[in-house]
């Protein structure tokens, strides 16, 4: 669906102009390297491994390229019935996710080592590059309703949904816990990278 929104944005029809191929990541990586696929949607460390082998080139980086970089790429979702029956558990789960996000932003080395320890990747350097590049600290800054509005419009353009952005926001969103947690979880001290050194700045600068 994400790729369909990108393709529709460029003026192509994702339902007619693209021959979609879905396969396990190792198989897709091999097929792309062999020239059997024209393009590949890759997540770390696959993209990093391909670049290290000088295979292919990046045509879109959603963390850096506008307009995609101006919106959340992911958001937690919960069934309405669960939320109504378990509001405390729902807020606790969201709090844990946001705390983990702050750890990734402030302690990328720790996050990268955890990814290696859990078997997500066996390359610490690739993992660290990813956590350093990922804008985890921006969860307090972006507007989730604006993100849903943007993607709802893109999905309509791609012919994947019929509802309007306002209908989706009205029927399917509840920002109470997020707004409360923005107040409850203070922003960590800012970090500045310079010549490979990580400097922490206090709130007073």
C-alpha positions as CSV (number, residue, x, y, z in Angstrom):
1,X,0.0,0.0,0.0
2,X,2.8,2.4,0.8
3,X,4.5,1.8,-2.5
4,X,1.1,2.3,-4.2
5,X,0.8,5.7,-2.7
6,X,4.3,6.6,-3.9
7,X,3.5,5.4,-7.4
8,X,0.2,7.2,-7.6
9,X,2.0,10.4,-6.5
10,X,4.2,10.1,-9.5
11,X,1.3,9.8,-11.9
12,X,1.4,6.1,-12.5
13,X,-1.5,3.7,-11.9
14,X,-0.3,1.1,-9.3
15,X,-3.0,-1.3,-10.4
16,X,-2.2,-1.2,-14.1
17,X,1.4,0.0,-14.5
18,X,3.2,-2.2,-12.0
19,X,3.7,-6.0,-12.0
20,X,3.9,-6.7,-8.3
21,X,6.0,-9.5,-6.9
22,X,5.8,-10.6,-3.3
23,X,8.4,-13.0,-1.9
24,X,10.4,-13.5,1.2
25,X,13.2,-10.9,1.7
26,X,16.1,-13.3,1.0
27,X,14.5,-14.4,-2.2
28,X,13.6,-10.8,-3.2
29,X,17.2,-9.6,-2.5
30,X,18.6,-12.4,-4.7
31,X,16.2,-11.8,-7.5
32,X,16.9,-8.1,-7.5
33,X,20.7,-8.7,-7.5
34,X,20.2,-11.1,-10.5
35,X,18.2,-8.4,-12.4
36,X,14.9,-10.4,-12.2
37,X,13.2,-7.5,-10.4
38,X,13.4,-3.9,-11.6
39,X,12.9,-2.4,-8.1
40,X,12.8,-3.5,-4.5
41,X,11.3,-2.1,-1.3
42,X,14.0,-2.8,1.2
43,X,14.3,-2.3,4.9
44,X,17.6,-2.4,6.9
45,X,19.8,-4.3,6.7
46,X,18.8,-5.4,3.2
47,X,19.3,-2.0,1.6
48,X,22.6,-1.5,3.3
49,X,23.9,-4.9,2.2
50,X,22.9,-4.2,-1.4
51,X,24.6,-0.8,-1.4
52,X,27.8,-2.3,0.1
53,X,27.8,-4.7,-2.9
54,X,27.2,-1.8,-5.3
55,X,23.9,-3.3,-6.4
56,X,21.2,-0.9,-7.5
57,X,20.7,2.7,-6.2
58,X,18.2,4.4,-3.9
59,X,15.3,6.1,-5.7
60,X,13.3,7.0,-2.6
61,X,14.3,7.3,1.0
62,X,11.1,8.0,3.0
63,X,13.2,9.2,6.0
64,X,14.8,12.0,3.9
65,X,12.7,12.7,0.8
66,X,9.7,15.0,0.8
67,X,6.8,14.8,1.2
68,X,7.1,11.4,2.8
69,X,9.7,12.6,5.4
70,X,7.3,15.2,6.7
71,X,4.9,12.7,8.2
72,X,4.9,9.7,10.5
73,X,5.8,6.5,8.7
74,X,4.2,4.3,11.4
75,X,1.6,4.7,14.2
76,X,0.3,2.3,16.8
77,X,-3.3,1.1,16.3
78,X,-5.7,-0.7,18.6
79,X,-9.1,-2.2,18.2
80,X,-11.9,0.0,19.5
81,X,-13.3,-2.8,21.6
82,X,-10.0,-3.4,23.3
83,X,-9.5,0.3,24.0
84,X,-13.0,0.6,25.5
85,X,-12.5,-2.4,27.8
86,X,-8.8,-1.8,28.6
87,X,-8.0,1.9,28.6
88,X,-5.3,1.6,31.3
89,X,-3.5,-1.3,29.5
90,X,-3.8,0.6,26.2
91,X,-2.1,3.7,27.7
92,X,0.6,1.6,29.4
93,X,1.4,-0.1,26.1
94,X,1.6,3.2,24.3
95,X,3.8,4.6,27.0
96,X,6.2,1.7,26.7
97,X,6.4,2.2,22.9
98,X,7.2,5.9,23.3
99,X,9.8,5.3,26.0
100,X,11.4,2.7,23.7
101,X,11.4,5.3,20.9
102,X,13.2,7.8,23.1
103,X,15.8,5.2,24.0
104,X,16.4,4.6,20.3
105,X,16.8,8.3,19.8
106,X,19.1,9.0,22.7
107,X,21.0,5.7,22.9
108,X,21.4,4.4,19.4
109,X,24.4,2.2,20.4
110,X,22.2,0.4,22.9
111,X,19.4,0.0,20.4
112,X,21.8,-1.3,17.8
113,X,23.3,-3.9,20.2
114,X,19.8,-5.0,21.1
115,X,18.9,-5.6,17.5
116,X,22.0,-7.8,17.1
117,X,21.3,-9.6,20.3
118,X,17.8,-10.4,19.2
119,X,18.9,-11.7,15.8
120,X,17.3,-8.8,13.8
121,X,20.7,-8.4,12.1
122,X,24.2,-9.8,12.7
123,X,25.9,-6.5,11.6
124,X,26.2,-4.0,14.4
125,X,27.5,-1.3,12.1
126,X,24.4,-1.5,9.8
127,X,22.1,-1.4,12.8
128,X,23.9,1.6,14.3
129,X,23.7,3.5,11.0
130,X,20.0,2.8,10.9
131,X,19.3,4.0,14.5
132,X,21.4,7.1,13.9
133,X,19.5,8.0,10.8
134,X,16.0,7.2,12.0
135,X,14.3,10.4,13.3
136,X,12.9,8.7,16.4
137,X,13.0,12.0,18.4
138,X,10.3,13.6,16.2
139,X,7.3,11.7,17.6
140,X,6.5,14.8,19.7
141,X,6.7,17.2,16.8
142,X,4.6,15.7,14.0
143,X,0.8,15.9,13.8
144,X,-0.8,12.4,13.6
145,X,-4.0,13.8,12.2
146,X,-2.0,15.5,9.4
147,X,-0.3,12.3,8.7
148,X,-3.5,10.4,8.4
149,X,-5.0,13.1,6.2
150,X,-2.0,12.9,3.9
151,X,-2.0,9.2,3.5
152,X,-5.7,8.9,3.2
153,X,-5.6,11.3,0.2
154,X,-2.8,9.3,-1.3
155,X,-4.7,6.0,-0.8
156,X,-7.7,7.5,-2.5
157,X,-5.6,8.6,-5.4
158,X,-4.3,5.0,-5.7
159,X,-7.9,3.7,-5.6
160,X,-7.3,1.7,-2.4
161,X,-9.9,3.4,-0.2
162,X,-13.2,5.3,-0.7
163,X,-13.5,7.1,2.6
164,X,-12.5,10.7,2.9
165,X,-9.6,11.8,5.3
166,X,-12.1,13.6,7.6
167,X,-14.3,10.4,7.8
168,X,-11.3,8.3,8.7
169,X,-10.0,10.7,11.3
170,X,-13.5,11.1,12.8
171,X,-14.3,7.4,13.0
172,X,-11.0,5.8,13.6
173,X,-8.8,8.1,15.8
174,X,-8.4,9.0,19.4
175,X,-5.4,11.2,20.4
176,X,-6.2,11.5,24.1
177,X,-3.5,9.1,25.4
178,X,-0.9,10.5,22.9
179,X,-1.5,14.1,24.0
180,X,-1.4,13.1,27.7
181,X,1.9,11.2,27.2
182,X,3.4,14.1,25.4
183,X,2.9,16.1,28.6
184,X,3.9,13.1,30.9
185,X,7.1,12.2,29.1
186,X,9.4,15.2,28.9
187,X,11.6,15.6,25.9
188,X,15.1,14.2,26.6
189,X,18.1,16.5,26.4
190,X,19.0,17.4,22.9
191,X,22.0,15.7,21.2
192,X,24.4,17.2,18.7
193,X,26.8,15.1,16.6
194,X,30.0,16.7,15.5
195,X,33.0,14.9,14.0
196,X,31.9,11.6,15.3
197,X,31.4,12.9,18.9
198,X,28.1,12.8,20.7
199,X,27.5,15.9,22.8
200,X,24.5,16.2,25.1
201,X,22.9,19.5,25.7
202,X,20.8,20.3,28.8
203,X,17.5,22.1,28.6
204,X,19.3,25.3,29.3
205,X,21.5,24.8,26.3
